[in-house]
Amino acid sequence: MSGEVQKGLEGVVVAESELSYIDGDEGRLIYRGHDIETLTAEATYEEVLYLLWHGSLPTREELASFSETMAAERDIDDHVRSALADLAAADESPMAALRTAVSMLSASDPEPDADPADAESTLRKGRRITAKIPTILATYQRFRDGKEPVEPRDDLSHAGNFLYMLTGAEPDDVAEETLDMALILHADHGLNASTFASMVVASTLADTYASVTAGVGALSGALHGGANQDVMETLIEVEESSKDPIKWVKDAIDGGRKIPGFGHRVYNVKDPRAVILEAKSRELGDASGEKKWYDHANRIEEYLTNDAGFDEKGLAPNVDFYSGTVYYQLGIPVDMFTPIFAMSRVGGWVAHVLEQVEDNRIFRPRAKYTGEKEAEWTPLEER
């Protein structure tokens, strides 16, 4: 085999998609023709799910029916709840617990023998998984806190119900709208690692549970889904150091540390999702009077961009740089940030799986062999 190796499939086009478009030079993100700024200002996460899965924005009646169906599928079975309790007792990480629970959902699926190539049954399975992931995460966190799980409600939005199950209290409008916006921002983003992993599994005609479980597994990796947690832990470290944030960053860089939340494989300018989350982080700080998290992040961004030369290196804030401050101000535990990423991105995973099965060809890339071709055989007794 000959040919140039593209490590990480850099620049390799492997599929066509109508789902999301990214302009890395202009800093644009579009879902099926609608820019992310409009969607976060005007739509709900449920509307965005409908758009991604069905190809168009829903009418009022379609949205009501879609949301009602989603809400009716939020419950998880006792065997899943019991497993989450055991995993919490074992101090398993939230992403590993989510990976296990999503896989277990197939045991109670009402269509166990559905053809994975059937787009309609795939969509129904994806909808069930999407509806249940917030329940899984909230249940797990309640067990970790030594509290009884809160049953889901069908009269709250996807975002609002999650916050209700997590805290036991109905969220205010600001908290609900903020999380809803964050879910929209993370719903899809081209062929990132977790989405591609879901597509590869779907291309084998494995079921939707296997595809989404693969997505969760890929997202759990430190190079993909964990940067928002890293950013928040960095800001907490800055706060606890009692140093000026700029002084802290200078010392960190001089010590060889990398500052998380900067740089992206696609964007050469500031991530448009970071622009939106920055404004929301500032708004939350102003409303609560606790502005330090936004202020720390903003001062660090200005220093790295204007003084430290990150901008000249093509390193600008990505979505993770401000998402952590938003989640933290909503009272969400730091190690739940990546699971919430999964709670959103499952919408994109399902959408890409649907595209894959509609025109399927199994992924089968090749590797350039670099080993020996004529090794001499040594009998076992002589080795």
For each residue, the residues with C-beta under 8 A, 3 or more apart:
1: 366 367 368 369
2: 368
3: 368
4:
5: 368
6: 9 10 11 12
7: 10
8:
9: 6 12 14 365
10: 6 7 265
11: 6
12: 6 9
13:
14: 9 191 196 363
15: 191 199 355 356
16:
17: 20 190 191 352 355
18: 32 55 355
19: 31 32 52 188 348 351 352 355
20: 17 29 30 31 32 188 189 190 348
21: 28 29 30 190
22: 28 29 30 189 190 266 267
23: 26 27 28 29
24: 27 264 266 267 268 269
25: 268 269
26: 23 269
27: 23 24 267 269 270 271 272 275
28: 21 22 23 35 36 272
29: 20 21 22 23 35 36 189 272 273
30: 20 21 22 33 34 35 36
31: 19 20 34 36 39 48 51 52 187 188
32: 18 19 20 51 52 55 56
33: 30
34: 30 31 38 39 43 51 57
35: 28 29 30 38 39
36: 28 29 30 31 39 40 184 185 272 273 276
37: 40 41 272 276
38: 34 35 41 42 43
39: 31 34 35 36 42 43 47 48 184
40: 36 37 43 181 184 185 276
41: 37 38
42: 38 39
43: 34 38 39 40 47 48 51 57 184
44: 47 48 157 158 180 184
45: 48 49 157 158 159 180 183 184 187 344 347
46: 49 50 63 66 67 70 157 158
47: 39 43 44 50 51 57 58 63
48: 31 39 43 44 45 51 52 183 184 187 347
49: 45 46 52 53 66 70 130 187 347
50: 46 47 53 54 57 58 62 63 66
51: 31 32 34 43 47 48 54 55 56 57 58
52: 19 31 32 48 49 187 188 347 348 350 351
53: 49 50 123 126 127 347 350 351 354
54: 50 51 58
55: 18 32 51
56: 32 51
57: 34 43 47 50 51
58: 47 50 51 54 62 63 66
59: 62 63
60: 63 64
61: 64 65
62: 50 58 59 65 66
63: 46 47 50 58 59 60 66 67
64: 60 61 67 68
65: 61 62 68 69
66: 46 49 50 58 62 63 69 70
67: 46 63 64 70 71 157 158
68: 64 65 71 72 154
69: 65 66 72 73 127
70: 46 49 66 67 73 74 127 130 131 158
71: 67 68 74 131 152 153 154 155 156 161
72: 68 69 131 154
73: 69 70 127 128 131 132
74: 70 71 131 132 134 135 152 154 161
75: 132 135 151 152
76: 80 81 101 105 132 135 136 139
77: 80 81 107 108
78: 81 82
79: 82 83 104 107 108
80: 76 77 83 84 101 104 105 108 136
81: 76 77 78 84 85 139 149
82: 78 79 85 86
83: 79 80 86 87 100 101 104
84: 80 81 87 88 97 101 136 139 140 143
85: 81 82 88 89 143
86: 82 83 89 90
87: 83 84 90 92 96 97 100 140
88: 84 85 91 92 97 140 143 144
89: 85 86 143
90: 86 87
91: 88
92: 87 88 96 97 100
93: 96 97 220 335
94: 97 98 137 140 141 335 336 338 339
95: 98 99 216 219 220 225 338 339 342
96: 87 92 93 99 100 220
97: 84 87 88 92 93 94 100 101 136 140
98: 94 95 101 102 133 136 137 140 216 339 342
99: 95 96 102 103 213 216 217 220
100: 83 87 92 96 97 103 104
101: 76 80 83 84 97 98 104 105 136 140
102: 98 99 105 129 133 136 209 212 213 216
103: 99 100 106 209 210 213
104: 79 80 83 100 101 107
105: 76 80 101 102 108 109 128 129 132 209
106: 103 109 112 207 209
107: 77 79 104
108: 77 79 80 105
109: 105 106 112 125 128 209
110:
111: 114 121 124 125
112: 106 109
113:
114: 111 118 121 122 125 207
115: 118 121
116: 122 202 205 206 207 208 357
117: 205 357 360
118: 114 115 121 122 357
119: 122 123 354 357 358
120: 123 124
121: 111 114 115 118 124 125
122: 114 116 118 119 125 126 208 350 353 354 357
123: 53 119 120 126 127 350 354
124: 111 120 121 127 128
125: 109 111 114 121 122 128 129 207 208 209
126: 53 122 123 129 130 208 212 346 349 350 353 354
127: 53 69 70 73 123 124 130 131 350
128: 73 105 109 124 125 131 132
129: 102 105 125 126 132 133 208 209 212 346 350
130: 49 70 126 127 133 346 347 350
131: 70 71 72 73 74 127 128 134 135 158
132: 73 74 75 76 105 128 129 135 136
133: 98 102 129 130 136 137 342 343 346
134: 74 131 137 138 152 158 161 162 165 343
135: 74 75 76 131 132 138 139 152 165
136: 76 80 84 97 98 101 102 132 133 139 140
137: 94 98 133 134 140 141 162 166 336 339 340 343
138: 134 135 141 142 149 150 162 165 166
139: 76 81 84 135 136 142 143 149 165
140: 84 87 88 94 97 98 101 136 137 143 144
141: 94 137 138 144 145 166 333 336
142: 138 139 145 147 148 149 150 165 166
143: 84 85 88 89 139 140 146 147 149
144: 88 140 141
145: 141 142
146: 143
147: 142 143 168
148: 142
149: 81 138 139 142 143 165
150: 138 142 164 165 166 168
151: 75 165
152: 71 74 75 134 135 161 165
153: 71 156 161 164
154: 68 71 72 74
155: 71
156: 71 153 160 161 164 170
157: 44 45 46 67 160 161 176 180
158: 44 45 46 67 70 131 134 161 162 180 183
159: 45 162 163 176 177 179 180 183
160: 156 157 163 164 170 171 176 179 180
161: 71 74 134 152 153 156 157 158 164 165
162: 134 137 138 158 159 165 166 179 343
163: 159 160 166 167 171 175 176 179 330
164: 150 153 156 160 161 167 168 169 170 171
165: 134 135 138 139 142 149 150 151 152 161 162 168
166: 137 138 141 142 150 162 163 332
167: 163 164 171 331
168: 147 150 164 165
169: 164
170: 156 160 164
171: 160 163 164 167 175 176 179
172: 175 176
173: 176 177
174: 177 178 284 287
175: 163 171 172 178 179 330
176: 157 159 160 163 171 172 173 179 180
177: 159 173 174 180 181
178: 174 175 181 182 280 284 326 330
179: 159 160 162 163 171 175 176 182 183 330 340
180: 44 45 157 158 159 160 176 177 183 184
181: 40 177 178 184 185 276 280
182: 178 179 185 186 277 280 323 326 327 340 344
183: 45 48 158 159 179 180 186 187 340 343 344
184: 36 39 40 43 44 45 48 180 181 187 344
185: 36 40 181 182 273 276 277 319 323 344
186: 182 183 189 273 319 323 341 344 345
187: 31 45 48 49 52 183 184 344 345 347 348
188: 19 20 31 52 195 345 347 348 351 352
189: 20 22 29 186 192 195 345 348
190: 17 20 21 22 195 266
191: 14 15 17 195 196 199 352
192: 189 195 196 224
193: 196 197 218 219 221 223 224
194: 197 198 214 215 216 218 219 224 225 342 345 349
195: 188 189 190 191 192 198 199 215 345 348 349 352
196: 14 191 192 193 199 200 218
197: 193 194 200 201 214 215 217 218
198: 194 195 201 202 211 212 214 215 218 349 352 353
199: 15 191 195 196 202 203 211 352 353 356 363
200: 196 197 203 204 214 363
201: 197 198 204 206 210 211 214
202: 116 198 199 205 206 208 211 352 353 356 357 360
203: 199 200 356 360 361 362 363
204: 200 201 362
205: 116 117 202 357 360
206: 116 201 202 210 211
207: 106 114 116 125 210 211
208: 116 122 125 126 129 202 211 212 350 353
209: 102 103 105 106 109 125 129 212 213
210: 103 201 206 207 213 214
211: 198 199 201 202 206 207 208 214 215 349 353
212: 102 126 129 198 208 209 215 216 346 349 350 353
213: 99 102 103 209 210 216 217
214: 194 197 198 200 201 210 211 217 218
215: 194 195 197 198 211 212 218 219 342 345 346 349
216: 95 98 99 102 194 212 213 219 220 342
217: 99 197 213 214 220 221
218: 193 194 196 197 198 214 215 221 224
219: 95 193 194 215 216 224 225 338 341 342 345
220: 93 95 96 99 216 217 224 225 226 338
221: 193 217 218 224 225 226
222: 226 230
223: 193 226
224: 192 193 194 218 219 220 221
225: 95 194 219 220 221 228 338 341 342
226: 220 221 222 223 229 230 338
227: 230 231 260 261 318 320
228: 225 231 232 261 319 320 323 324 327 337 338 341
229: 226 232 233 324 334 335 337 338
230: 222 226 227 233 234 260 261 320
231: 227 228 234 235 260 261 297 320 321 323 324 325
232: 228 229 235 236 324 325 327 328 334 337
233: 229 230 236 237 334
234: 230 231 237 238 259 260 261
235: 231 232 238 239 293 296 297 324 325
236: 232 233 239 240 334
237: 233 234 240 241 248
238: 234 235 241 243 245 248 249 296 300
239: 235 236 242 292 296
240: 236 237
241: 237 238 248
242: 239
243: 238 247 248 251
244: 247 248
245: 238 248 249 295 296 299 300 303
246: 249 250 299 300 303
247: 243 244 250 251
248: 237 238 241 243 244 245 251 252
249: 238 245 246 252 253 259 300 303 304 308
250: 246 247 253 254
251: 243 247 248 254 255
252: 248 249 255 257 259
253: 249 250 256 257 259 308
254: 250 251
255: 251 252
256: 253
257: 252 253
258:
259: 234 249 252 253 262 300 304
260: 227 230 231 234 320 321
261: 227 228 230 231 234 317 318 320 321 322 324
262: 259 304 310 315 316 317 318 321
263: 314 315 316 318
264: 24 267 271 316 318
265: 10
266: 22 24 190
267: 22 24 27 264 270 271 316 318
268: 24 25 314 316
269: 24 25 26 27 316
270: 27 267 274 275 316 317
271: 27 264 267 274 275 316 317 318 319 321
272: 27 28 29 36 37 275 276
273: 29 36 185 186 276 277 318 319 323
274: 270 271 277 278 316 317 318 319 321 322
275: 27 270 271 272 278 279
276: 36 37 40 181 185 272 273 279 280
277: 182 185 273 274 280 281 319 321 322 323 325 326
278: 274 275 281 282 294 297 298 317 322
279: 275 276 282 283
280: 178 181 182 276 277 283 284 322 326
281: 277 278 284 285 293 294 297 322 325 326 329
282: 278 279 285 286 291 294 298
283: 279 280 286 287
284: 174 178 280 281 287 288 294 326 329 330
285: 281 282 288 289 290 291 292 293 294 295 329
286: 282 283 289 291
287: 174 283 284
288: 284 285 329
289: 285 286
290: 285 293 329
291: 282 285 286 294 295
292: 239 285 295 296
293: 235 281 285 290 296 297 325 328 329
294: 278 281 282 284 285 291 297 298 325
295: 245 285 291 292 298 299
296: 235 238 239 245 292 293 299 300
297: 231 235 278 281 293 294 300 301 321 322 325
298: 278 282 294 295 301 302
299: 245 246 295 296 302 303
300: 238 245 246 249 259 296 297 303 304
301: 297 298 304 305 317 321
302: 298 299 305 306 307
303: 245 246 249 299 300 306 307 308
304: 249 259 262 300 301 307 308 310 315
305: 301 302 308 310 311 316 317
306: 302 303 311
307: 302 303 304
308: 249 253 303 304 305
309: 312 313
310: 262 304 305 313 315 316
311: 305 306 314 315 316
312: 309
313: 309 310
314: 263 268 311
315: 262 263 304 310 311
316: 262 263 264 267 268 269 270 271 274 305 310 311
317: 261 262 270 271 274 278 301 305 321 322
318: 227 261 262 263 264 267 271 273 274 321
319: 185 186 228 271 273 274 277 322 323
320: 227 228 230 231 260 261 323 324
321: 231 260 261 262 271 274 277 297 301 317 318 324
322: 261 274 277 278 280 281 297 317 319 325 326
323: 182 185 186 228 231 273 277 319 320 326 327 337
324: 228 229 231 232 235 261 320 321 327 328 334 337
325: 231 232 235 277 281 293 294 297 322 328 329
326: 178 182 277 280 281 284 322 323 329 330
327: 182 228 232 323 324 330 332 336 337 340
328: 232 293 324 325 331 332 334
329: 281 284 285 288 290 293 325 326
330: 163 175 178 179 284 326 327
331: 167 328
332: 166 327 328 336 337 340
333: 141 336
334: 229 232 233 236 324 328 337
335: 93 94 229 338
336: 94 137 141 327 332 333 339 340
337: 228 229 232 323 324 327 332 334 340 341
338: 94 95 219 220 225 226 228 229 335 341 342
339: 94 95 98 137 336 342 343
340: 137 179 182 183 327 332 336 337 343 344
341: 186 219 225 228 337 338 344 345
342: 95 98 133 194 215 216 219 225 338 339 345 346
343: 133 134 137 162 183 339 340 346
344: 45 182 183 184 185 186 187 340 341 347
345: 186 187 188 189 194 195 215 219 341 342 348 349
346: 126 129 130 133 212 215 342 343 349 350
347: 45 48 49 52 53 130 187 188 344 350 351
348: 19 20 52 187 188 189 195 345 351 352
349: 126 194 195 198 211 212 215 345 346 352 353
350: 52 53 122 123 126 127 129 130 208 212 346 347 353 354
351: 19 52 53 188 347 348 354 355
352: 17 19 188 191 195 198 199 202 348 349 355 356
353: 122 126 198 199 202 208 211 212 349 350 356 357
354: 53 119 122 123 126 350 351 357 358
355: 15 17 18 19 351 352 358 359
356: 15 199 202 203 352 353 359 360
357: 116 117 118 119 122 202 205 353 354 360
358: 119 354 355
359: 355 356
360: 117 202 203 205 356 357
361: 203
362: 203 204
363: 14 199 200 203
364:
365: 9
366: 1
367: 1
368: 1 2 3 5
369: 1 373
370:
371:
372: 375
373: 369
374:
375: 372
376:
377:
378: 382 383
379: 382 383
380: 383
381:
382: 378 379
383: 378 379 380
